[in-house]
Amino acid sequence: MTVSFKKLFRIYAIFTILNIVILTPLYFLFPKLYHFLFAEDNLVEDLTVLFYLLSFLIGIYFIVRLKEKKHRKIYIAIPFVSLIGALEELSYGQRIFKLNMPYLYDVRIDALHDFIELGHKIIVEQGNTLLYFLLSAIFCFISIAVFLKYRKYFSQIPDMLRKYPLFGFFLISLSFNLNAQVFDLDLVKPLFFEALEEVFEMNGALTMLFATFSMGYSGISYEKSDKLESKFIKKMPILVGTILILFIFFGSTNFIVLSIYTNKLKKESRAYAERVIPLIFSSWDAEAMINNMPSDFYNKAFYQKIQASFGVYEKKIGKLENYKIIKDKLKMEKLTPEDKDRSISFLYYAIATFQKTSAKLIIMTVLRENEWHLQYAEINNIQ
């Protein structure tokens, strides 16, 4: 059976739009299904792996059947990328075989895309705006240099898409996955964005599967297609380019908005920490500490324990005279799907000078119902 590329692309568009339209309401209407649908190693991620594996196996089958070696060399990229996609989703066997993968900056490196998260995490934790702009400038410089050096190849992309339009699927798949990475970064975000990340990754895999179908069922010589098909193929670069621009705009907008929101919360949290640290440790006031904690964090026994430990610390090291926050770190925990949001916390490390000695303070703030609270305070490394 031969299916025209235009019809195949139309079927793909319908499938893609339908699964986004169906899955999105499921998140809001049935929050208890979140774990079954969107959590790691569950339905949507399993479908992602399945689509990539099918793309790899079917792609190899179609490539073996191709008579022209030139086409084999070109189209081998489709099943190869699909195999990489499946391995990425499976963390290269880490979760299956319980492998001990290395950690860098609290990021477990079990897939290539983890290096994107690692790079962003280092920049965020260092809190160095100059470093961020420097790295951005270097990236732009390298991108421009590569473009100028190989511009003749970039200029051939429209012709390549007309000659081999199935690579339009590849570019769309790349766009889905890059936008999914934006959602996967350590930015403050609703739990819905994590669900959307899994849906985008699944659509990236589905797109590769349709690229494989295109290889097998759309025919290879698009130049020999009927007149209507030829018109559609000629417009392929415009269609793919429009989709790429929309994805770039969507991903960039989300990244900027979420980054601004993260920085806003960071400033609010730090201002709160700066206020609460001297309030508690300059007087060793257990009641002041309890009053700044969420009500479900403490009880009478906890209050008595804090009061007793504060009495010991006051005698041992004296009252707080000065302090300096040397490091802060964003921490987020998933709540239940019904809560819709993450528990947003910031962890602060400070060097403190007391009347009798110096010590290290570890303070964690938590955002609850749009108000900052103290989650815990710890003193260690007493000199």
C-alpha positions as CSV (number, residue, x, y, z in Angstrom):
1,M,0.0,0.0,0.0
2,T,1.3,3.4,-1.0
3,V,0.2,6.5,1.0
4,S,1.0,10.0,-0.3
5,F,3.2,12.1,1.9
6,K,0.5,14.7,2.1
7,K,-2.0,12.2,3.5
8,L,0.6,10.8,5.9
9,F,1.4,14.2,7.2
10,R,-2.3,14.9,7.7
11,I,-2.8,11.7,9.6
12,Y,0.3,12.6,11.8
13,A,-1.1,16.1,12.5
14,I,-4.5,14.6,13.6
15,F,-2.8,12.0,15.8
16,T,-0.6,14.6,17.5
17,I,-3.3,17.1,18.1
18,L,-5.7,14.5,19.4
19,N,-3.3,13.0,22.0
20,I,-2.4,16.5,23.3
21,V,-6.1,17.5,23.4
22,I,-7.1,14.2,25.1
23,L,-4.3,13.9,27.7
24,T,-4.4,17.6,28.8
25,P,-8.0,17.5,30.1
26,L,-7.3,14.1,31.8
27,Y,-4.7,15.8,34.0
28,F,-7.2,18.4,35.2
29,L,-10.3,16.3,35.3
30,F,-8.8,13.2,36.9
31,P,-5.8,14.3,39.1
32,K,-5.7,10.8,40.7
33,L,-4.6,9.4,37.3
34,Y,-1.5,11.6,37.3
35,H,0.8,8.8,38.6
36,F,-0.6,6.2,36.3
37,L,-0.4,8.5,33.2
38,F,2.6,10.8,33.6
39,A,4.9,9.6,36.4
40,E,8.3,8.1,35.5
41,D,8.1,4.5,34.1
42,N,4.3,4.7,33.6
43,L,1.9,4.9,30.6
44,V,3.0,8.0,28.7
45,E,6.7,7.2,29.2
46,D,6.2,3.6,28.3
47,L,4.5,4.7,25.1
48,T,7.4,6.9,24.3
49,V,9.8,4.0,24.6
50,L,7.5,1.8,22.5
51,F,7.3,4.4,19.7
52,Y,11.0,4.8,19.6
53,L,11.7,1.1,19.5
54,L,9.1,0.6,16.8
55,S,10.8,3.4,14.8
56,F,14.1,1.7,15.2
57,L,12.9,-1.8,14.3
58,I,10.6,-0.8,11.4
59,G,13.2,1.7,10.2
60,I,15.8,-1.1,9.9
61,Y,13.4,-3.3,8.1
62,F,12.6,-0.5,5.5
63,I,16.3,0.3,5.1
64,V,17.2,-3.3,4.3
65,R,14.4,-3.3,1.7
66,L,15.8,-0.2,0.0
67,K,17.5,-0.9,-3.3
68,E,19.6,2.3,-3.6
69,K,22.6,2.4,-1.3
70,K,22.4,6.2,-1.4
71,H,19.0,6.2,0.3
72,R,20.3,3.6,2.9
73,K,23.1,6.0,3.9
74,I,20.7,8.9,4.3
75,Y,17.8,7.2,6.0
76,I,19.9,5.2,8.5
77,A,19.8,8.4,10.6
78,I,16.1,7.8,11.4
79,P,16.3,4.4,13.2
80,F,19.7,5.4,14.7
81,V,18.2,8.5,16.4
82,S,15.1,6.5,17.4
83,L,17.4,3.9,19.2
84,I,19.2,6.8,21.0
85,G,15.8,8.2,22.0
86,A,14.6,4.8,23.4
87,L,17.9,4.4,25.4
88,E,17.5,8.0,26.7
89,E,14.0,7.2,28.0
90,L,15.3,4.0,29.6
91,S,18.3,5.9,31.2
92,Y,20.5,3.4,29.3
93,G,19.2,0.6,31.6
94,Q,19.9,2.4,34.9
95,R,16.4,2.0,36.3
96,I,16.0,-1.6,34.9
97,F,19.3,-2.9,36.2
98,K,19.6,-0.6,39.2
99,L,23.0,0.7,38.1
100,N,25.0,3.1,40.3
101,M,25.3,6.1,38.0
102,P,27.5,9.1,39.0
103,Y,26.0,12.2,40.6
104,L,27.2,15.8,39.8
105,Y,25.7,18.7,41.7
106,D,22.9,16.4,42.9
107,V,22.1,15.5,39.3
108,R,22.3,11.8,38.5
109,I,23.9,11.4,35.1
110,D,22.1,8.5,33.5
111,A,21.3,10.1,30.1
112,L,22.8,12.6,27.7
113,H,20.0,15.2,28.3
114,D,21.0,15.3,32.0
115,F,24.0,17.4,31.0
116,I,21.5,20.2,30.0
117,E,20.0,20.1,33.5
118,L,23.5,19.9,35.0
119,G,24.7,23.0,33.1
120,H,21.6,25.0,34.1
121,K,21.8,23.8,37.8
122,I,25.4,24.9,38.1
123,I,24.5,28.4,36.7
124,V,21.5,28.7,39.0
125,E,23.4,27.5,42.1
126,Q,26.4,29.6,41.5
127,G,24.0,32.6,41.1
128,N,26.5,34.3,38.9
129,T,24.7,36.4,36.3
130,L,28.0,37.3,34.6
131,L,28.8,33.5,34.2
132,Y,25.3,33.0,32.6
133,F,25.8,35.8,30.1
134,L,29.4,34.7,29.4
135,L,28.3,31.2,28.6
136,S,25.4,32.5,26.5
137,A,27.8,34.7,24.5
138,I,30.2,31.8,24.0
139,F,27.3,29.6,22.7
140,C,26.1,32.4,20.3
141,F,29.7,32.9,19.1
142,I,30.2,29.2,18.4
143,S,26.7,29.0,16.7
144,I,27.5,31.9,14.4
145,A,31.0,30.5,13.6
146,V,29.5,27.1,12.7
147,F,26.8,28.8,10.6
148,L,29.3,30.9,8.7
149,K,31.8,28.0,8.1
150,Y,29.0,25.7,6.9
151,R,26.5,28.2,5.5
152,K,26.5,26.5,2.1
153,Y,25.1,23.4,3.8
154,F,22.5,25.4,5.8
155,S,21.3,27.0,2.6
156,Q,20.7,23.5,1.2
157,I,18.2,22.6,4.0
158,P,15.1,23.8,2.1
159,D,16.2,21.7,-1.0
160,M,16.9,18.7,1.3
161,L,13.4,19.0,2.8
162,R,11.9,19.1,-0.7
163,K,14.0,16.1,-1.8
164,Y,13.7,14.1,1.5
165,P,10.6,15.6,3.3
166,L,10.6,12.8,5.9
167,F,13.4,14.8,7.6
168,G,10.8,17.4,8.3
169,F,9.4,14.9,10.9
170,F,12.9,14.7,12.4
171,L,13.1,18.4,12.9
172,I,9.6,18.5,14.4
173,S,10.6,15.7,16.8
174,L,13.7,17.6,17.8
175,S,11.5,20.6,18.6
176,F,9.2,18.5,20.8
177,N,12.2,17.2,22.7
178,L,13.9,20.5,23.2
179,N,10.7,22.1,24.6
180,A,10.4,19.1,26.9
181,Q,13.9,19.9,28.2
182,V,12.7,23.4,29.1
183,F,10.0,21.8,31.3
184,D,12.6,19.4,32.7
185,L,14.9,22.1,34.0
186,D,15.0,22.9,37.7
187,L,12.6,25.8,37.4
188,V,9.6,26.5,39.6
189,K,6.7,25.1,37.8
190,P,3.3,23.5,38.3
191,L,3.1,19.8,38.3
192,F,1.2,20.2,35.0
193,F,4.4,21.2,33.2
194,E,6.0,17.8,34.3
195,A,3.0,16.1,32.7
196,L,3.4,18.2,29.6
197,E,7.1,17.3,29.4
198,E,6.1,13.6,29.2
199,V,3.5,14.3,26.6
200,F,6.0,16.3,24.5
201,E,8.5,13.5,24.7
202,M,5.9,11.0,23.6
203,N,5.0,13.2,20.6
204,G,8.7,13.4,19.7
205,A,8.8,9.6,19.6
206,L,5.5,9.5,17.7
207,T,6.9,11.9,15.1
208,M,9.9,9.7,14.6
209,L,7.6,6.7,14.0
210,F,5.8,8.7,11.3
211,A,9.2,9.5,9.8
212,T,9.8,5.8,9.6
213,F,6.3,5.2,8.0
214,S,7.2,8.0,5.5
215,M,10.3,6.1,4.6
216,G,8.4,2.9,3.9
217,Y,5.0,3.9,2.5
218,S,5.3,7.4,1.0
219,G,7.6,6.3,-1.8
220,I,11.2,7.4,-2.3
221,S,11.0,9.4,-5.5
222,Y,8.9,12.4,-4.5
223,E,9.8,14.1,-7.7
224,K,7.6,11.5,-9.5
225,S,4.6,12.3,-7.3
226,D,1.4,13.7,-8.8
227,K,1.0,17.5,-9.2
228,L,-0.9,18.0,-6.0
229,E,1.8,16.1,-4.0
230,S,4.6,18.0,-5.7
231,K,3.0,21.3,-4.6
232,F,2.8,20.1,-1.0
233,I,6.5,18.9,-1.1
234,K,7.6,22.3,-2.4
235,K,5.9,23.9,0.6
236,M,7.5,21.5,3.0
237,P,10.3,23.9,4.1
238,I,7.8,26.7,4.8
239,L,5.6,24.3,6.8
240,V,8.5,22.9,8.9
241,G,10.1,26.3,9.3
242,T,6.8,27.7,10.7
243,I,6.5,24.8,13.1
244,L,10.1,25.3,14.3
245,I,9.6,29.0,14.8
246,L,6.4,28.4,16.9
247,F,8.3,25.8,19.0
248,I,11.2,28.1,19.5
249,F,8.9,30.9,20.5
250,F,6.9,28.6,22.8
251,G,10.0,27.2,24.5
252,S,11.8,30.5,24.9
253,T,8.8,32.2,26.3
254,N,8.3,29.5,28.9
255,F,12.0,29.5,29.8
256,I,12.0,33.3,30.3
257,V,8.7,33.4,32.2
258,L,9.7,30.6,34.5
259,S,13.2,32.0,35.1
260,I,11.7,35.4,36.0
261,Y,9.3,33.7,38.4
262,T,12.1,31.7,40.0
263,N,14.2,34.8,40.5
264,K,11.2,36.6,42.1
265,L,10.7,33.8,44.5
266,K,14.4,33.6,45.3
267,K,14.5,37.3,46.2
268,E,11.3,37.0,48.4
269,S,12.7,33.9,50.2
270,R,16.1,35.5,50.8
271,A,14.5,38.6,52.2
272,Y,12.5,36.4,54.5
273,A,15.6,34.4,55.6
274,E,17.5,37.6,56.2
275,R,14.7,38.8,58.5
276,V,14.1,35.5,60.4
277,I,17.7,34.5,61.1
278,P,18.5,37.4,63.5
279,L,15.0,37.3,65.0
280,I,15.6,33.7,66.2
281,F,19.3,33.4,66.9
282,S,19.9,36.9,68.4
283,S,17.5,36.0,71.2
284,W,17.3,32.2,71.0
285,D,13.5,32.6,71.0
286,A,11.9,29.2,70.5
287,E,8.5,30.8,70.2
288,A,9.7,33.1,67.4
289,M,10.9,30.0,65.5
290,I,7.6,28.1,66.0
291,N,5.6,31.1,64.9
292,N,7.5,31.2,61.7
293,M,6.9,27.5,60.8
294,P,3.8,26.1,59.1
295,S,1.2,24.9,61.7
296,D,1.4,21.3,60.6
297,F,5.2,21.2,61.2
298,Y,5.1,21.2,65.0
299,N,3.3,20.2,68.2
300,K,3.8,20.8,71.9
301,A,6.5,18.1,72.2
302,F,8.4,19.7,69.3
303,Y,8.2,23.1,70.9
304,Q,9.6,21.8,74.2
305,K,12.4,20.1,72.3
306,I,13.3,23.3,70.5
307,Q,13.2,25.3,73.7
308,A,15.5,22.9,75.5
309,S,18.1,22.8,72.7
310,F,18.0,26.6,72.4
311,G,18.8,26.9,76.1
312,V,21.8,24.6,75.6
313,Y,23.1,26.5,72.5
314,E,22.7,29.9,74.3
315,K,24.9,28.8,77.1
316,K,27.4,27.1,74.8
317,I,27.9,29.7,72.0
318,G,26.0,32.8,73.1
319,K,23.8,35.0,71.1
320,L,24.2,35.8,67.4
321,E,26.2,38.9,66.6
322,N,26.7,38.7,62.9
323,Y,26.1,36.3,59.9
324,K,26.6,36.1,56.1
325,I,24.7,33.9,53.7
326,I,27.3,32.2,51.5
327,K,25.2,29.9,49.4
328,D,21.5,29.3,48.5
329,K,19.9,26.4,46.7
330,L,16.5,25.9,45.2
331,K,14.8,22.7,46.3
332,M,11.4,21.3,45.1
333,E,9.3,18.4,46.2
334,K,6.3,16.9,44.4
335,L,3.1,17.0,46.3
336,T,0.0,15.0,45.5
337,P,-1.5,15.6,42.0
338,E,-4.5,17.3,43.8
339,D,-2.2,20.0,45.1
340,K,-1.2,20.9,41.5
341,D,2.1,22.6,42.6
342,R,5.5,21.6,43.9
343,S,6.5,22.4,47.4
344,I,9.0,25.2,46.8
345,S,11.9,25.6,49.2
346,F,15.2,27.4,49.4
347,L,18.1,26.1,51.4
348,Y,20.6,28.7,52.8
349,Y,24.1,28.2,54.2
350,A,25.4,31.0,56.4
351,I,28.6,31.6,58.4
352,A,27.5,33.0,61.8
353,T,29.5,34.7,64.5
354,F,28.2,34.2,68.1
355,Q,29.4,35.8,71.3
356,K,31.6,32.8,72.2
357,T,32.4,31.2,68.8
358,S,31.5,30.9,65.2
359,A,29.4,28.2,63.5
360,K,27.6,27.3,60.3
361,L,23.8,27.9,59.9
362,I,21.6,25.8,57.6
363,I,18.2,27.4,57.1
364,M,15.4,26.1,54.8
365,T,12.4,28.3,53.9
366,V,9.2,26.9,52.3
367,L,6.4,28.6,50.4
368,R,3.0,27.6,51.7
369,E,-0.2,29.3,50.5
370,N,1.8,32.2,49.0
371,E,3.6,32.9,52.3
372,W,7.1,32.1,53.3
373,H,7.7,30.0,56.4
374,L,10.7,28.5,58.1
375,Q,10.9,24.7,57.5
376,Y,13.9,24.1,59.7
377,A,17.1,25.6,61.1
378,E,20.3,23.7,62.0
379,I,23.6,24.7,63.6
380,N,26.7,22.7,62.9
381,N,30.5,23.1,62.5
382,I,30.7,24.9,65.8
383,Q,34.3,26.2,66.1
